[in-house]
Every structure is written in C-alpha cells, then in structure tokens.
C-alpha cells in the first residue's frame, strides 16, 4: 500500500470490498477476494481491502501496521483475535526457510525466515492480512491470540515481498489438535436449472438428498444460498447416529452479476450495488417457484417449523432478511458471517429462531454478527451465538452449519460495546 494513501481512501476502498460479493460461492476451485474494481486500481486498493476485512475499526492503523488490535486495547473483544507482545521475540535457530506456524495455548505464532522487504499472512480467501514485523536479520514474526485456537482448521498464505517487488508465496495448512475432520461421506446431489418467470434465464438449483431418500416422504428442508447443497455432507454422521433426522438441502445459486442485489435487503445507495427490485424478484422466485417445486419433487416439508434458511457472508444477509420478512414461512435461520445485517430493520414480534456465528479472525463480520444478535435479543427474538477461531472461510462455515442444527453449546451475548465499536468505525 502506498504510504501517501489517506485513511479516507483506505476506508472507501475497504467498504467497497465489503459491499461487493464478499465471499465467492464455495466450489472445488480456489477462490480469492478482490475489490470489485478495475485491475489497475486493484493493485493499489487490494491491501486496503484486506486491512479492513481484519479490523477496520482501528482508525490509527497505518499502511504498514497490522490491523488487529493489541490484546490490551479498548477495541479488543474477548471473541476476537488480537496481537500479543510475543511478536518481539525471534524464533530460536532452526533449519527452515519460508513460512512457519507454531502454536501454544491460544496463541498462534507466525514466522517467516528469508530475505524480504515486507511480509504478510492471508487467510483462505485472501481476506485476512496480518503484517509480520522484523525481529532479527531476515526473520519476521507476529503472534496472535485466537480464542479456541485448538479447533481451528485454516489455510494461511505467507506473502514475502522482495526488494525488487517480486513476491514469494508459501501456503501452510494449519489444523489444531481439536479440529474436527471433514466428513468422508457424501450424499447424492441433483443439479437442475429451474425455469422462472421472475428472471430472464433459468436458475440453477442443487438438491442434496440423504441416503434412502424417497420423494413420497416428507423431510425437514434447509434452503441454503450460493448453491451450497453439498453442506449436507457435514450432516450425514449426525443423521446416521440419530442425532439429526434425515433432511433435504436445497442450494440456490445466485446470478454472479447480481449476487449482492439478490441477497442483501438494502435500499439503493450510492456506491453499493443494492437493488430492491432485484431482491424482490429473487424473493418471489424463492416463495412462488422454488418452495412448491422442492415440496412436489423431493418431499421437502411445507411446515414452517421444518424449513430452515442458511447462508454465509452475503448469503447470510439473505438468510437473515428472508427470516425477518417471512416468519410465517421459515422457522429457523442459520446466519454465518453476515455483514450487512447491521442495517436491517427488526420487527418487534418474534418470529424465526436465529443461529448466528462468526470467526475471531474476521473482525468486521464478527462485530456485525454480535451487534445483530444484540438487536434481535432486544426485540424478543430467539437467538443463539457461536464463535469460531477462523477467518472468513468455508472451513468455518462447514463447522458452524452442523453445530447450529445440533444445538451445540452457545456463547453468552456480548455487551453493547460490540455495537458501539461497529457503528463508530464504519467508513
């Protein structure tokens, strides 16, 4: 990032990053977050986007500093990651070069050894940028306290910038001692292009079916954003052990060019790709076309108590919006790492149950989630809140999804500082 860039420029670029389809749909190919800007501008603003996504509330953070708060700072929250003083201690001599990750208790120690002019670490989607600091000749370090670090599974990429401007990348897969393994079992997934009068083209829908599925039976159903029907695989073990009933998972793909507009219930606003008419068209497609189709063809239940909405990132904004707008249709919403929910109006009459979650290494999403939980609770809604040690990543959501359905232990609601910090520091 150029040092001459003002904090206002940083804030503008960073807020744009939040607004524009923050997480790409989960797929087999690797995905990476960038600002929705022309490539030439991305080269200048991408570091700014990354800075915001890991702590945009630090108004005094300069271009070459980590954006995570110090653990003793007033902006530090018990559910968020923070920097510890261990960054000043060099790594004892070992025969290694490149990146290295160590952990002790809840402290993640990140080390780089090798010639570089700057070193940072990114998370899975490139949305967690932590600057490492020189602690010895050709040695860089940072130490981060991460709540519940032992259960973290994450892909970190060290990016070392050389004096000539070229970069070295070193990707390390970290798995804590208590991290749960991915399910090796797979359910059947059917992919259908569903015609609809609400869009110019048909909409792709993926349906995950449990073993022994029979269309003549009725099943609890989960409607999940971004076509993520394969999240049903994370439920198989619990279904087979009897902890969960057999379920159908329906994944609805968004139009990639209109994802924000279809998922975020937000009025037209300068600088944001919101579009109430597009949101309403998608809403009608769900209610008038998708629900009857899933019920007729796959035995999806038509009982509100058996219908769950789910989503991550802007998909979480969609799940929350639909649950708030249609408590007569949906009994539950699994809202993972939302961001725009802070702007939603919340009705007084309690409706659906809300299961909220976010990661310690995605601070703006965690603060938005905490604030939304407090606002829901104040209006009398049933809300549970869970924290995970992750960045803004599919590893987090694959863990949070079954935990919500299994009613895993939840955290206490945070104090009002979460809302105060989130509102005060928005660009």
VEXTI-676681 format. One record per atom (N, C-alpha, C): x, y, z. Coordinates in steps of 0.1 Angstrom, whole numbers, padded with zeros to 4 digits, always signed. Example, Ala and Ser with C-alpha at 12.3 -4.5 7.8 and 13.67 -1.06 7.14 Angstrom:
<nubas>
+0132-0057+0078+0123-0045+0078+0132-0033+0078+0128-0022+0071+0137-0011+0071+0129+0000+0079
</nubas>
This chain:
<nubas>
+0009-0012+0000+0000+0000+0000+0009+0012+0000+0006+0022-0008+0014+0034-0008+0011+0043+0005+0022+0047+0010+0021+0055+0023+0013+0068+0021+0013+0073+0009+0006+0086+0007-0010+0084+0006-0014+0071+0006-0029+0069+0006-0035+0074+0019-0045+0082+0018-0052+0087+0030-0061+0077+0036-0064+0079+0049-0073+0069+0056-0086+0070+0049-0091+0081+0044-0103+0082+0037-0103+0073+0025-0092+0073+0017-0091+0064+0005-0092+0050+0010-0084+0047+0020-0084+0033+0025-0098+0029+0029-0105+0037+0037-0119+0034+0041-0128+0032+0030-0127+0040+0019-0136+0039+0008-0134+0026+0001-0121+0023-0002-0118+0010-0009-0122-0002-0001-0120-0001+0013-0123-0012+0021-0138-0015+0022-0146-0004+0024-0160-0006+0024-0166-0012+0011-0160-0008+0000-0164-0013-0013-0162-0028-0013-0151-0032-0007-0148-0047-0006-0159-0054+0001-0163-0048+0012-0174-0055+0020-0187-0055+0012-0189-0045+0004-0202-0044-0003-0203-0054-0014-0192-0057-0021-0192-0064-0033-0190-0079-0031-0201-0087-0030-0200-0102-0030-0188-0107-0023-0187-0105-0010-0175-0106-0002-0169-0120-0003-0178-0130-0003-0172-0144-0004-0177-0149-0017-0169-0154-0025-0173-0161-0038-0180-0174-0034-0189-0179-0042-0196-0192-0038-0185-0203-0037-0188-0211-0027-0179-0222-0024-0179-0232-0036-0167-0236-0041-0167-0245-0052-0154-0253-0051-0152-0262-0060-0140-0270-0059-0127-0262-0063-0129-0251-0070-0117-0244-0074-0114-0233-0063-0101-0229-0062-0097-0219-0052-0104-0206-0056-0107-0198-0046-0113-0185-0048-0106-0175-0040-0106-0163-0044-0098-0152-0038-0106-0139-0039-0106-0132-0028-0113-0119-0027-0105-0108-0033-0111-0100-0041-0105-0087-0045-0116-0077-0045-0112-0064-0045-0122-0054-0046-0128-0055-0060-0141-0051-0061-0147-0051-0074-0144-0038-0082-0131-0037-0085-0126-0026-0092-0117-0030-0104-0115-0021-0113-0106-0025-0124-0092-0030-0119-0086-0038-0127-0073-0044-0122-0063-0034-0118-0062-0023-0126-0051-0013-0123-0054-0007-0109-0067-0005-0106-0070+0000-0092-0068-0010-0082-0071-0023-0085-0069-0033-0075-0055-0034-0070-0045-0031-0079-0032-0031-0074-0029-0021-0063-0036-0011-0063-0035-0001-0053-0044-0004-0040-0056-0008-0043-0065-0009-0032-0067-0023-0025-0062-0033-0032-0064-0046-0026-0058-0047-0012-0046-0042-0009-0041-0042+0005-0050-0035+0014-0057-0024+0010-0066-0017+0018-0078-0026+0021-0083-0033+0011-0095-0042+0013-0091-0052+0023-0080-0057+0023-0075-0068+0032-0074-0062+0046-0070-0050+0047-0068-0043+0060-0082-0042+0067-0092-0037+0060-0105-0035+0066-0111-0048+0070-0109-0059+0062-0116-0071+0065-0110-0078+0077-0099-0073+0083-0094-0078+0095-0093-0068+0106-0100-0057+0105-0100-0048+0116-0101-0033+0112-0112-0030+0105-0113-0016+0100-0117-0006+0111-0118-0010+0123-0122-0001+0134-0109+0006+0139-0097+0002+0135-0085+0008+0141-0082+0021+0132-0087+0032+0136-0085+0044+0128-0071+0049+0127-0062+0045+0137-0048+0049+0137-0039+0039+0130-0045+0028+0125-0036+0018+0118-0030+0024+0106-0017+0024+0104-0011+0029+0093-0009+0018+0082-0004+0022+0070-0004+0012+0059+0005+0000+0062+0015+0002+0071+0024-0009+0073+0023-0016+0086+0011-0014+0093+0009-0020+0106-0002-0030+0104-0002-0040+0114-0013-0050+0114-0026-0042+0118-0037-0047+0113-0050-0040+0116-0057-0047+0128-0051-0058+0133-0057-0064+0145-0053-0055+0157-0062-0054+0167-0059-0046+0179-0049-0054+0188-0043-0046+0196-0035-0052+0207-0044-0058+0217-0040-0069+0223-0049-0076+0233-0053-0067+0244-0045-0057+0247-0048-0048+0259-0056-0035+0254-0059-0034+0241-0065-0022+0236-0080-0022+0239-0086-0010+0240-0100-0009+0243-0109-0015+0232-0104-0016+0220-0111-0022+0209-0111-0037+0209-0103-0043+0217-0102-0058+0218-0115-0063+0224-0120-0074+0218-0132-0080+0224-0128-0095+0227-0134-0101+0237-0130-0114+0241-0132-0125+0230-0140-0122+0220-0143-0132+0210-0135-0129+0197-0127-0119+0197-0119-0115+0186-0104-0119+0188-0097-0121+0177-0083-0123+0177-0076-0109+0180-0064-0110+0186-0057-0098+0189-0042-0101+0190-0034-0090+0188-0019-0092+0188-0014-0093+0203-0004-0102+0205+0002-0103+0217+0017-0097+0216+0023-0096+0227+0036-0090+0228+0047-0099+0223+0043-0112+0220+0053-0122+0216+0060-0118+0203+0054-0108+0195+0060-0105+0182+0074-0100+0183+0079-0096+0195+0092-0091+0196+0103-0102+0199+0099-0114+0200+0108-0124+0203+0112-0132+0191+0124-0133+0187+0128-0140+0175+0126-0155+0177+0124-0162+0166+0124-0177+0166+0137-0182+0169+0138-0192+0179+0151-0198+0181+0156-0204+0168+0170-0205+0167+0175-0210+0154+0170-0224+0151+0165-0225+0139+0161-0238+0133+0165-0238+0119+0166-0250+0113+0169-0251+0099+0157-0251+0091+0151-0239+0088+0140-0237+0080+0140-0224+0073+0133-0223+0062+0132-0211+0055+0117-0210+0050+0113-0198+0047+0099-0196+0043+0090-0194+0055+0077-0198+0054+0068-0196+0065+0068-0208+0075+0064-0205+0087+0062-0215+0097+0052-0210+0107+0043-0220+0111+0033-0217+0121+0034-0226+0133+0035-0220+0145+0036-0227+0157+0024-0222+0166+0021-0230+0176+0010-0225+0185+0013-0230+0199+0009-0222+0208+0010-0226+0222-0003-0220+0229-0011-0229+0235-0023-0225+0240-0032-0218+0230-0037-0206+0232-0045-0199+0223-0037-0189+0214-0024-0190+0214-0015-0181+0207-0010-0187+0194-0012-0181+0183-0007-0185+0170+0005-0177+0167+0017-0184+0165+0029-0177+0162+0033-0179+0148+0033-0168+0140+0036-0168+0126+0050-0164+0124+0058-0171+0116+0072-0168+0114+0076-0169+0099+0084-0160+0095+0090-0161+0082+0105-0159+0083+0112-0168+0076+0127-0166+0075+0131-0166+0061+0138-0155+0057+0143-0153+0044+0143-0138+0041+0151-0134+0031+0152-0120+0027+0139-0115+0022+0135-0103+0027+0122-0097+0023+0122-0083+0027+0114-0075+0020+0112-0061+0024+0099-0059+0032+0090-0069+0031+0077-0069+0038+0072-0083+0037+0065-0087+0048+0059-0100+0049+0045-0099+0055+0035-0105+0049+0022-0106+0055+0016-0120+0053+0005-0122+0060-0001-0135+0060-0016-0133+0057-0021-0141+0047-0035-0140+0043-0042-0153+0047-0056-0152+0049-0064-0164+0051-0069-0170+0038-0078-0179+0039-0082-0187+0028-0086-0179+0016-0095-0168+0018-0100-0160+0007-0091-0148+0005-0079-0147+0011-0071-0135+0009-0077-0123+0017-0086-0126+0027-0093-0115+0033-0088-0113+0048-0077-0119+0051-0071-0117+0064-0056-0114+0062-0053-0101+0063-0039-0097+0060-0033-0092+0073-0024-0100+0078-0016-0096+0090-0002-0093+0087+0003-0081+0090+0016-0078+0087+0026-0084+0098+0036-0090+0093+0046-0095+0102+0057-0084+0104+0064-0084+0115+0074-0074+0118+0088-0080+0119+0098-0073+0115+0112-0078+0116+0116-0080+0130+0121-0091+0134+0126-0094+0148+0141-0098+0148+0146-0100+0136+0161-0103+0135+0164-0102+0120+0176-0104+0117+0180-0103+0103+0173-0114+0095+0166-0110+0085+0159-0119+0076+0149-0128+0084+0143-0123+0094+0133-0130+0102+0122-0121+0106+0110-0125+0103+0098-0117+0106+0088-0125+0114+0080-0118+0122+0072-0126+0132+0059-0118+0136+0049-0125+0140+0037-0119+0146+0031-0130+0155+0025-0126+0166+0018-0136+0174+0004-0131+0177-0005-0139+0175-0019-0136+0176-0026-0145+0186-0034-0139+0196-0042-0147+0204-0055-0149+0197-0058-0162+0195-0071-0166+0188-0079-0175+0198-0090-0170+0202-0099-0178+0211-0102-0192+0205-0101-0202+0212-0104-0216+0208-0096-0220+0196-0083-0216+0196-0074-0219+0186-0073-0234+0183-0074-0242+0193-0072-0257+0192-0081-0263+0181-0093-0257+0179-0102-0262+0169-0101-0256+0156-0091-0248+0153-0090-0241+0140-0085-0250+0129-0091-0250+0118-0086-0255+0105-0086-0244+0095-0074-0241+0089-0073-0229+0081-0062-0231+0071-0063-0224+0060-0052-0223+0050-0046-0209+0051-0034-0208+0055-0027-0195+0056-0016-0194+0045-0015-0182+0039-0005-0180+0029+0004-0168+0033+0017-0172+0034+0027-0161+0037+0031-0155+0023+0031-0142+0023+0035-0134+0011+0046-0125+0015+0058-0128+0009+0070-0121+0012+0073-0112+0000+0074-0100+0001+0078-0091-0010+0093-0088-0009+0099-0091-0021+0114-0089-0022+0117-0074-0025+0129-0070-0024+0134-0057-0027+0130-0052-0041+0130-0061-0050+0127-0058-0064+0112-0058-0067+0104-0061-0057+0090-0061-0059+0083-0074-0062+0091-0085-0065+0085-0098-0068+0081-0104-0054+0072-0114-0055+0067-0120-0043+0070-0135-0042+0072-0139-0030+0072-0154-0027+0060-0157-0019+0054-0168-0023+0042-0173-0016+0045-0187-0010+0040-0188+0003+0042-0201+0010+0029-0204+0017+0022-0214+0012+0009-0218+0018+0010-0229+0028+0005-0227+0040+0005-0237+0050-0009-0240+0055-0012-0253+0056-0025-0257+0062-0023-0260+0076-0030-0252+0084-0029-0254+0099-0042-0261+0104-0039-0271+0113-0050-0278+0119-0047-0280+0134-0055-0274+0142-0053-0275+0157-0056-0289+0162-0051-0292+0174-0053-0306+0179-0067-0310+0181-0077-0301+0182-0091-0304+0184-0099-0302+0172-0093-0299+0161-0100-0296+0148-0108-0309+0144-0120-0307+0140-0128-0319+0135-0124-0322+0121-0123-0335+0118-0120-0339+0104-0132-0337+0095-0130-0334+0082-0141-0333+0073-0147-0347+0071-0160-0346+0069-0168-0359+0066-0163-0365+0053-0160-0378+0054-0156-0385+0041-0168-0390+0034-0180-0390+0040-0192-0395+0034-0198-0384+0025-0205-0389+0015-0212-0380+0005-0226-0384+0003-0235-0374+0002-0249-0377-0002-0250-0375-0017-0262-0378-0022-0264-0376-0037-0268-0361-0039-0263-0355-0049-0267-0341-0053-0272-0341-0067-0284-0336-0069-0290-0334-0082-0290-0319-0085-0286-0316-0098-0285-0302-0102-0295-0300-0113-0303-0290-0111-0315-0287-0120-0315-0272-0124-0317-0269-0136-0320-0255-0140-0335-0253-0140-0339-0245-0130-0353-0243-0128-0358-0231-0135-0368-0232-0144-0373-0221-0151-0381-0212-0142-0381-0199-0144-0388-0190-0136-0392-0178-0143-0404-0173-0141-0409-0161-0148-0403-0148-0141-0396-0150-0130-0390-0139-0123-0377-0134-0129-0370-0143-0137-0357-0139-0143-0357-0142-0158-0349-0135-0165-0348-0137-0179-0343-0151-0183-0335-0157-0174-0329-0171-0176-0333-0179-0164-0332-0193-0166-0335-0202-0156-0324-0201-0144-0327-0206-0133-0318-0205-0121-0314-0219-0117-0301-0221-0116-0296-0234-0112-0298-0237-0097-0303-0249-0094-0306-0253-0081-0299-0266-0079-0293-0268-0067-0287-0281-0064-0294-0287-0052-0298-0300-0052-0305-0306-0041-0297-0318-0036-0294-0317-0023-0287-0328-0016-0297-0337-0010-0296-0350-0012-0306-0360-0007-0299-0369+0002-0305-0373+0013-0299-0382+0023-0300-0396+0017-0292-0405+0022-0293-0419+0018-0307-0425+0021-0312-0432+0011-0326-0438+0013-0337-0428+0011-0334-0417+0004-0344-0407+0002-0356-0413-0006-0368-0409-0003-0380-0413-0010-0388-0400-0012-0391-0396-0024-0399-0384-0026-0413-0385-0020-0418-0397-0018-0431-0398-0012-0432-0394+0003-0420-0393+0009-0420-0389+0023-0417-0374+0025-0420-0369+0037-0417-0355+0040-0405-0354+0048-0396-0344+0045-0384-0342+0051-0382-0328+0056-0376-0325+0068-0372-0312+0071-0362-0307+0060-0363-0294+0056-0355-0289+0045-0348-0277+0049-0336-0276+0043-0327-0264+0045-0325-0257+0031-0329-0245+0030-0326-0237+0018-0314-0228+0021-0303-0232+0013-0290-0225+0016-0286-0217+0003-0280-0206+0006-0275-0197-0005-0263-0202-0012-0260-0197-0023-0247-0200-0031-0247-0214-0036-0258-0221-0037-0258-0234-0043-0250-0244-0034-0249-0241-0021-0240-0249-0012-0248-0262-0007-0255-0269-0015-0262-0281-0011-0253-0291-0005-0240-0291-0010-0231-0301-0005-0227-0300+0010-0232-0289+0016-0230-0288+0031-0238-0299+0038-0247-0305+0031-0254-0317+0036-0245-0328+0040-0233-0329+0034-0224-0340+0037-0219-0338+0052-0219-0326+0057-0215-0324+0071-0225-0329+0081-0237-0333+0076-0248-0337+0085-0249-0352+0085-0243-0359+0076-0245-0373+0074-0242-0381+0087-0231-0379+0093-0228-0387+0105-0238-0385+0116-0243-0372+0118-0253-0370+0128-0266-0376+0124-0269-0377+0112-0282-0384+0107-0281-0398+0110-0269-0404+0107-0268-0419+0109-0268-0423+0123-0263-0414+0132-0263-0417+0146-0276-0414+0153-0286-0408+0146-0299-0404+0151-0299-0391+0158-0288-0383+0158-0289-0370+0164-0296-0360+0155-0297-0362+0142-0305-0354+0133-0314-0363+0125-0325-0358+0121-0334-0366+0112-0328-0365+0098-0333-0373+0089-0329-0372+0075-0335-0359+0070-0327-0352+0062-0330-0338+0057-0327-0337+0043-0334-0328+0036-0331-0324+0023-0324-0310+0023-0314-0308+0015-0307-0295+0015-0308-0289+0001-0314-0278-0001-0316-0272-0014-0307-0259-0015-0297-0260-0025-0288-0249-0027-0292-0241-0038-0294-0228-0036-0299-0219-0047-0287-0210-0051-0284-0211-0064-0273-0203-0070-0279-0189-0072-0270-0179-0070-0273-0165-0073-0268-0162-0087-0273-0152-0093-0267-0146-0106-0254-0140-0101-0243-0144-0106-0230-0138-0102-0229-0123-0104-0236-0118-0114-0235-0104-0116-0245-0096-0107-0254-0103-0100-0264-0097-0092-0264-0102-0078-0253-0109-0074-0254-0116-0061-0257-0106-0049-0250-0095-0048-0253-0086-0038-0268-0081-0038-0273-0077-0050-0286-0072-0051-0296-0083-0047-0294-0096-0051-0303-0106-0048-0303-0110-0033-0292-0108-0027-0290-0113-0013-0292-0103-0002-0290-0090-0005-0290-0080+0005-0302-0071+0004-0310-0071+0015-0322-0063+0015-0319-0049+0020-0315-0041+0010-0309-0028+0012-0314-0018+0002-0318-0006+0005-0323+0003-0005-0311+0008-0014-0315+0014-0025-0305+0019-0034-0296+0029-0027-0283+0028-0029-0274+0036-0022-0262+0039-0030-0258+0051-0031-0246+0054-0040-0234+0046-0035-0228+0040-0045-0216+0032-0042-0218+0018-0038-0231+0014-0037-0234+0000-0034-0243-0006-0045-0241-0019-0048-0248-0025-0059-0262-0030-0055-0268-0024-0045-0281-0029-0040-0292-0025-0050-0302-0033-0050-0313-0031-0060-0326-0038-0054-0334-0030-0047-0346-0036-0041-0355-0043-0051-0356-0039-0063-0364-0046-0073-0358-0060-0076-0345-0061-0077-0339-0074-0079-0340-0083-0067-0339-0078-0055-0341-0085-0043-0355-0091-0042-0365-0082-0046-0379-0087-0046-0382-0098-0056-0375-0097-0068-0377-0107-0078-0372-0120-0073-0360-0120-0066-0354-0132-0061-0363-0138-0050-0368-0129-0041-0377-0133-0031-0389-0140-0036-0395-0135-0046-0407-0141-0052-0404-0154-0059-0392-0155-0065-0387-0168-0070-0387-0179-0060-0381-0175-0048-0380-0185-0037-0394-0189-0033-0403-0180-0030-0416-0183-0024-0425-0189-0034-0426-0184-0046-0436-0188-0056-0432-0200-0064-0419-0201-0067-0414-0212-0076-0406-0223-0068-0396-0219-0061-0387-0229-0055-0394-0237-0044-0400-0231-0035-0406-0239-0024-0416-0249-0029-0426-0246-0038-0435-0256-0043-0428-0267-0051-0418-0263-0058-0411-0273-0066-0403-0283-0058-0397-0278-0047-0389-0287-0038-0399-0296-0031-0410-0291-0027-0420-0299-0020-0427-0309-0029-0429-0306-0041-0435-0316-0050-0426-0327-0055-0413-0323-0057-0404-0332-0063-0394-0340-0054-0392-0334-0042-0382-0340-0033-0387-0342-0019-0400-0340-0017-0406-0343-0003-0402-0333+0007-0398-0321+0003-0394-0310+0013-0407-0307+0020-0406-0305+0033-0417-0302+0042-0422-0288+0038-0436-0286+0040-0442-0273+0038-0446-0267+0051-0441-0273+0062-0443-0268+0076-0433-0258+0080-0436-0246+0084-0426-0236+0087-0416-0241+0097-0420-0248+0107-0410-0253+0117-0400-0262+0111-0403-0268+0100-0393-0278+0093-0385-0271+0082-0387-0258+0080-0380-0251+0070-0369-0242+0076-0357-0244+0072-0345-0236+0077-0339-0229+0065-0335-0216+0068-0327-0208+0058-0312-0208+0063-0303-0208+0054-0289-0208+0057-0281-0201+0047-0270-0195+0051-0261-0188+0042-0249-0183+0049-0238-0179+0041-0226-0174+0047-0223-0161+0039-0216-0152+0046-0213-0139+0040-0225-0132+0035-0226-0127+0023-0238-0120+0018-0249-0130+0018-0246-0143+0016-0257-0154+0017-0263-0154+0031-0255-0151+0041-0261-0149+0055-0270-0137+0056-0266-0126+0049-0275-0115+0049-0288-0119+0043-0288-0127+0032-0300-0132+0026-0309-0140+0035-0302-0150+0042-0310-0159+0051-0316-0150+0062-0309-0141+0068-0315-0132+0078-0326-0124+0073-0325-0118+0061-0335-0110+0055-0348-0118+0053-0347-0130+0047-0359-0138+0044-0366-0142+0057-0358-0145+0068-0364-0150+0080-0371-0138+0087-0365-0126+0086-0372-0114+0092-0385-0111+0084-0384-0112+0071-0396-0108+0063-0407-0119+0063-0403-0131+0065-0413-0142+0063-0413-0152+0075-0416-0148+0087-0416-0158+0098-0428-0167+0096-0438-0164+0088-0449-0174+0085-0444-0185+0077-0433-0184+0070-0428-0195+0061-0416-0203+0067-0407-0196+0074-0395-0202+0079-0393-0201+0094-0390-0213+0099-0389-0214+0114-0375-0211+0119-0365-0211+0111-0351-0210+0116-0342-0204+0105-0332-0197+0110-0322-0191+0100-0308-0193+0106-0299-0200+0098-0285-0202+0102-0277-0191+0095-0272-0181+0102-0267-0169+0097-0252-0169+0100-0243-0172+0090-0229-0174+0092-0221-0162+0086-0214-0155+0094-0205-0144+0090-0213-0134+0081-0224-0128+0086-0230-0117+0079-0223-0104+0080-0227-0094+0072-0220-0081+0073-0231-0070+0072-0240-0071+0063-0250-0060+0060-0262-0060+0070-0263-0071+0078-0274-0072+0087-0275-0060+0097-0264-0053+0099-0265-0042+0108-0274-0031+0104-0278-0031+0091-0287-0021+0085-0302-0026+0085-0304-0038+0089-0318-0044+0087-0327-0039+0098-0340-0036+0094-0350-0033+0104-0354-0046+0110-0356-0046+0123-0360-0058+0131-0374-0056+0137-0384-0065+0133-0397-0063+0138-0398-0066+0153-0408-0061+0160-0410-0064+0174-0415-0078+0177-0423-0083+0168-0429-0096+0170-0419-0107+0167-0416-0115+0177-0406-0126+0175-0411-0135+0164-0402-0140+0156-0406-0149+0145-0396-0161+0145-0388-0163+0135-0379-0174+0133-0368-0174+0144-0363-0186+0146-0351-0187+0155-0339-0183+0147-0329-0176+0153-0317-0172+0146-0305-0179+0153-0297-0186+0145-0285-0192+0149-0274-0184+0142-0266-0176+0150-0256-0167+0144-0242-0172+0147-0233-0169+0138-0219-0173+0141-0210-0165+0133-0197-0164+0137-0187-0157+0130-0173-0161+0136-0162-0156+0129-0149-0160+0133-0141-0150+0140-0132-0154+0148-0123-0145+0155-0113-0137+0146-0110-0143+0134-0101-0137+0125-0108-0130+0113-0121-0126+0115-0128-0118+0106-0135-0107+0113-0128-0098+0120-0134-0089+0129-0146-0081+0125-0146-0075+0113-0158-0067+0109-0171-0076+0109-0169-0088+0104-0181-0097+0103-0185-0102+0117-0175-0104+0126-0178-0108+0140-0185-0096+0147-0181-0084+0145-0187-0073+0152-0201-0071+0147-0203-0072+0133-0216-0071+0128-0226-0082+0133-0220-0094+0135-0228-0105+0140-0232-0103+0154-0222-0098+0162-0225-0096+0176-0236-0085+0178-0234-0074+0170-0244-0063+0171-0258-0068+0167-0259-0076+0156-0272-0081+0151-0278-0090+0162-0270-0098+0169-0275-0107+0179-0281-0098+0191-0274-0088+0194-0280-0079+0205-0293-0072+0201-0293-0068+0188-0306-0061+0183-0317-0071+0183-0315-0084+0178-0325-0094+0178-0330-0097+0192-0321-0098+0201-0325-0102+0215-0333-0090+0221-0329-0078+0218-0337-0067+0224-0351-0066+0219-0353-0072+0207-0367-0072+0201-0375-0085+0205-0369-0093+0214-0376-0105+0218-0374-0118+0210-0365-0117+0200-0363-0129+0191-0354-0140+0198-0356-0152+0195-0348-0163+0200-0335-0163+0192-0324-0161+0198-0311-0160+0191-0300-0168+0199-0292-0176+0192-0280-0182+0197-0268-0177+0190-0257-0176+0196-0245-0171+0191-0233-0180+0194-0225-0183+0183-0214-0191+0184-0202-0185+0178-0190-0186+0184-0178-0181+0178-0168-0192+0174-0161-0189+0163-0152-0199+0158-0138-0192+0156-0127-0199+0156-0114-0193+0155-0110-0189+0141-0118-0190+0131-0115-0189+0117-0114-0175+0111-0109-0175+0099-0111-0163+0090-0124-0165+0083-0126-0156+0073-0138-0157+0065-0137-0168+0055-0140-0180+0059-0136-0192+0051-0146-0203+0052-0146-0212+0041-0155-0223+0041-0152-0233+0053-0140-0233+0057-0137-0242+0069-0146-0238+0081-0147-0225+0083-0156-0221+0094-0170-0225+0092-0175-0222+0080-0190-0224+0078-0193-0239+0077-0184-0248+0073-0187-0262+0073-0187-0267+0088-0181-0260+0097-0182-0264+0111-0194-0258+0118-0197-0245+0114-0208-0238+0121-0222-0244+0117-0223-0249+0104-0235-0253+0099-0241-0265+0107-0233-0276+0109-0239-0287+0117-0240-0283+0132-0231-0275+0137-0232-0271+0151-0245-0264+0154-0250-0256+0145-0262-0249+0147-0274-0259+0147-0274-0268+0138-0285-0278+0137-0285-0287+0149-0273-0290+0154-0271-0299+0166-0273-0292+0179-0276-0279+0178-0278-0271+0191-0265-0272+0200-0254-0270+0194-0241-0271+0201-0241-0260+0211-0233-0261+0222-0232-0250+0232-0230-0237+0226-0237-0227+0231-0236-0213+0225-0229-0204+0235-0225-0193+0230-0218-0183+0238-0228-0173+0244-0224-0166+0255-0233-0156+0260-0233-0144+0250-0243-0137+0250-0244-0125+0242-0234-0115+0247-0227-0108+0238-0217-0098+0242-0223-0085+0248-0215-0077+0253-0220-0064+0258-0222-0054+0247-0228-0043+0250-0231-0033+0240-0219-0027+0233-0207-0029+0238-0195-0023+0231-0194-0028+0217-0199-0040+0214-0198-0045+0201-0205-0036+0191-0217-0032+0194-0225-0023+0185-0218-0010+0185-0213-0005+0196-0207+0008+0197-0195+0009+0188-0186-0001+0189-0174-0001+0181-0178-0002+0166-0187-0012+0163-0190-0014+0149-0196-0001+0142-0205+0005+0149-0212+0017+0144-0202+0029+0143-0194+0030+0153-0185+0042+0153-0174+0041+0143-0170+0029+0139-0159+0028+0130-0162+0024+0115-0175+0024+0112-0179+0022+0098-0174+0034+0090-0168+0031+0078-0164+0042+0070-0177+0050+0065
</nubas>
